[in-house]
Amino acid sequence: MRPAWWVRALASLPWWLLYGFAALVAWLAHRVVPYQRQFIRDSLEVAFPDSSVDEREDIRRRYYLGFAQMFIELVKAATLPAAELRRRVTIRNVELVRAAVASGTPILLVAAHQCNWEWMLLALSLELECPLDAAYKPLVDPWADREMLTLRSRFGARLVPAQTLLGDIIQRRGLPRAICMVADQEPFTSEKKHWTRFLNRDTAFYMGPEEINRATRYPTVFVAMRRVARGRYEMEFEPLSAARERLAPGELTERYARLVERQIRAAPPDWPWSHRRWRLKRSLYDASG
């Protein structure tokens, strides 16, 4: 299925024009119609109390710019040739995942909303040389959901609704492949949560990857992504657990949380600070974490 005509039309525009539009949107969000200004300021103040006001304002400004650039990169991805995506997103140690799958072992890849996670999925689809299943949350609007599924699967990824992922994994247990999910969203609809200190706050983490790891004992790997230049990214895999490794309850989620926090602190503007991550409040009776 092809993307909508207007998406293809926008994607045909040159990079310089699209990035110019992104810069304008970012300036408006920062100076004219501040988007989530106070919420972002408050979150940055808690996360980086030792930074100056000017330093935190610079993070906020660069966050708006990076997020606007990600949007136009998402549009451009509708028609972006595979060769150009490979030039723009490189993976440093892809052999780690290829070797696991070549041995006949499915592998679980867990990432965060850092940099351009949509390009992350497309790059993984191209470079892993194996089937790739990716968890996704269906959108409310059917048209938008269809368009995003078309874009995300254009290089062969198979999209699976997050709520049915574990059952799907068990049904396809014998198929060597990579299973990818982004797990730093707030777990509002999940009964099970792992509480930990994250960016100087009590924070609830989604335990989906841990539940899948416990049920399958698949090797689990963190996918780190960093921006190296405008429209250029680098990815690297970091082991979270070995195949058949038995972990204490909450341990895998804790390892994941620490890697996500390290990634954010290394490049603060590249994490979505406007997302209301801390609406859940920890109960005095919750002993997890």
C-alpha positions in Angstrom: 0.0 0.0 0.0 1.4 3.4 -1.0 1.3 6.4 1.4 -1.3 9.1 0.8 -0.6 11.4 -2.2 0.0 14.5 -0.1 2.5 12.6 2.0 4.4 11.6 -1.2 4.1 15.2 -2.4 5.7 16.6 0.8 8.3 13.9 0.8 9.4 15.0 -2.7 10.4 18.4 -1.4 14.1 19.0 -1.0 15.8 18.5 2.3 16.8 22.2 2.6 13.2 23.3 2.3 11.8 20.8 4.8 14.6 21.5 7.3 13.9 25.3 6.9 10.2 24.6 7.7 11.2 22.6 10.7 13.4 25.4 12.0 10.5 27.9 11.6 8.1 25.5 13.5 10.7 25.1 16.3 11.2 28.9 16.6 7.4 29.4 16.8 7.1 26.7 19.5 10.0 28.2 21.5 9.3 32.0 21.1 5.8 32.7 19.8 3.4 30.0 20.9 5.4 28.1 23.5 4.5 24.4 23.5 4.2 22.9 27.0 6.7 25.5 28.1 6.2 25.4 31.9 5.9 21.6 32.0 9.2 21.2 30.1 10.9 23.8 32.2 9.7 22.0 35.4 10.8 18.6 34.2 14.3 19.9 33.1 14.7 21.7 36.5 14.1 18.4 38.4 16.2 16.3 36.0 19.2 18.8 35.8 19.2 20.8 39.1 22.9 21.6 38.7 22.4 23.2 35.3 21.8 26.9 34.9 18.5 28.4 33.7 20.2 29.3 30.4 21.5 25.8 30.0 18.1 24.3 30.5 16.5 26.9 28.2 19.0 25.8 25.5 17.9 22.2 26.0 14.3 23.2 25.6 15.1 25.2 22.4 17.1 22.3 20.9 14.4 19.8 21.9 11.8 21.8 19.8 14.2 21.9 16.8 15.0 18.2 17.0 11.4 17.2 17.3 10.4 19.3 14.3 13.3 17.8 12.3 12.1 14.3 13.3 8.6 15.1 11.9 9.9 16.1 8.5 12.3 13.1 8.5 9.2 11.0 9.2 7.5 12.5 6.2 10.6 12.1 4.0 10.8 8.4 5.1 7.7 7.7 3.0 9.8 7.7 -0.2 13.4 7.6 1.1 15.4 5.1 -0.8 17.0 2.3 1.2 20.5 3.3 0.2 20.0 6.9 1.5 18.6 5.6 4.8 21.6 3.4 5.2 23.9 6.4 4.7 21.9 8.4 7.3 21.5 5.7 9.9 24.5 3.4 10.7 24.6 0.5 13.2 28.0 0.0 14.8 27.7 -3.6 16.0 24.9 -5.2 13.9 26.8 -8.5 14.0 25.7 -9.0 17.6 22.1 -9.4 16.6 22.8 -11.2 13.3 24.8 -13.8 15.1 22.1 -14.6 17.7 19.4 -15.0 15.0 21.8 -17.0 12.7 22.2 -19.5 15.6 18.4 -20.0 15.6 17.6 -17.9 18.6 15.0 -15.1 18.5 16.2 -11.9 20.1 14.3 -9.1 21.9 15.3 -5.6 21.1 14.2 -2.8 23.5 14.6 0.9 22.7 13.5 4.3 24.0 12.0 7.4 22.4 15.4 8.9 21.7 16.3 10.8 18.5 14.3 9.4 15.6 12.8 6.1 16.7 10.9 5.8 13.4 14.0 5.8 11.4 15.4 3.3 14.0 12.8 0.8 13.0 13.3 1.3 9.3 17.1 1.0 9.6 16.7 -2.3 11.7 14.4 -3.6 9.0 17.1 -3.0 6.4 20.2 -4.1 8.3 19.4 -7.1 10.4 18.9 -9.5 7.5 16.3 -11.5 9.4 12.5 -11.2 10.0 11.6 -8.3 12.3 8.4 -8.1 14.4 7.7 -4.7 16.0 5.2 -3.8 18.7 3.0 -0.8 18.1 0.1 1.0 19.7 -2.8 1.3 17.2 -3.8 4.9 16.6 -7.4 6.0 17.2 -7.9 7.4 13.8 -8.1 4.5 11.2 -6.6 6.6 8.4 -3.6 7.7 10.5 -3.2 4.2 11.7 -3.1 2.8 8.2 -0.6 5.4 7.0 1.8 4.8 9.9 1.6 1.0 9.3 2.4 1.6 5.7 5.4 3.7 6.5 6.7 1.5 9.3 6.5 -1.7 7.3 7.9 -0.4 4.0 11.2 -2.3 4.4 9.6 -5.5 5.6 8.9 -5.1 9.3 5.8 -6.9 10.6 3.8 -4.8 13.0 2.0 -6.4 15.9 -0.3 -4.6 18.3 1.4 -4.3 21.7 -1.5 -5.9 23.6 -1.2 -9.1 21.6 2.6 -9.3 21.3 3.3 -11.9 24.0 0.7 -14.3 22.5 2.0 -13.7 19.0 5.6 -14.4 20.2 4.5 -17.7 21.8 2.6 -18.8 18.7 5.7 -18.1 16.5 8.2 -19.3 19.1 10.2 -21.5 16.7 10.9 -18.7 14.2 14.4 -17.0 14.5 13.8 -13.3 14.3 14.2 -10.0 16.0 11.3 -8.6 18.2 11.5 -4.9 18.7 9.7 -2.6 21.2 9.9 0.9 22.6 9.3 0.7 26.3 9.8 4.1 28.0 6.2 5.2 27.8 4.1 5.7 30.9 2.4 2.4 31.8 -1.1 3.8 32.4 -3.0 0.7 31.1 -0.7 -1.9 32.6 -1.4 -3.5 35.9 2.2 -4.4 36.5 4.7 -1.5 36.9 8.2 -1.2 38.1 9.0 1.9 40.2 12.5 3.3 40.3 14.4 6.6 40.5 14.7 8.1 37.0 15.8 11.6 36.2 15.5 12.4 40.0 11.9 11.3 40.3 10.0 8.2 41.3 9.0 6.8 37.9 6.8 3.9 36.8 8.2 1.7 34.0 6.3 -0.5 31.6 7.2 -4.2 32.3 6.3 -5.7 28.9 9.9 -6.5 27.9 10.5 -8.1 31.3 7.4 -10.3 31.0 8.4 -11.4 27.5 12.0 -12.1 28.7 10.7 -14.2 31.6 8.3 -16.2 29.4 10.8 -16.9 26.6 14.3 -16.5 28.1 15.3 -14.9 24.8 18.5 -12.8 24.8 17.5 -9.1 25.3 19.4 -6.2 23.9 19.1 -2.4 24.3 19.1 -0.4 21.1 20.9 2.9 21.8 20.6 5.8 19.2 22.4 9.1 19.1 22.3 12.0 16.7 25.7 12.7 15.0 24.5 15.5 12.8 21.3 16.9 11.3 19.5 13.9 9.7 22.4 11.6 10.6 22.2 9.0 13.4 24.2 6.1 14.9 22.9 3.1 16.6 24.5 0.5 18.9 23.4 -2.6 20.7 24.0 -3.2 24.4 23.1 -6.6 26.0 20.5 -6.5 28.8 20.3 -10.2 29.4 21.8 -13.4 28.0 19.8 -16.2 26.6 18.2 -18.3 29.3 19.5 -16.0 32.0 17.3 -16.0 35.1 16.8 -12.5 36.6 15.3 -11.3 39.9 11.9 -9.6 39.5 12.4 -6.0 38.2 16.1 -6.5 37.4 15.8 -6.4 33.6 13.5 -3.3 33.8 16.0 -1.7 36.2 18.9 -2.3 33.8 16.8 -0.9 31.0 15.9 2.2 33.0 19.6 2.9 33.8 20.6 2.7 30.1 17.7 5.0 29.1 18.7 7.5 31.7 22.3 7.4 30.7 21.3 8.0 27.1 19.1 11.0 28.0 21.8 12.6 30.1 24.3 12.2 27.3 22.0 14.1 24.8 19.1 15.8 26.7 17.4 17.5 23.7 16.8 14.2 22.0 14.2 12.8 24.5 10.5 13.9 24.2 10.3 16.3 27.2 6.8 17.4 26.3 5.4 13.9 26.9 3.8 13.9 30.3 5.8 11.1 31.8 5.1 11.6 35.5 1.4 11.6 35.8 1.4 8.4 37.8 2.2 8.8 41.5 3.9 6.1 43.5 1.8 4.6 46.4 3.3 4.5 49.9 2.5 0.8 49.8 4.3 0.1 46.5 7.6 -1.6 47.4 8.8 -2.3 43.8 12.0 -0.7 42.6 
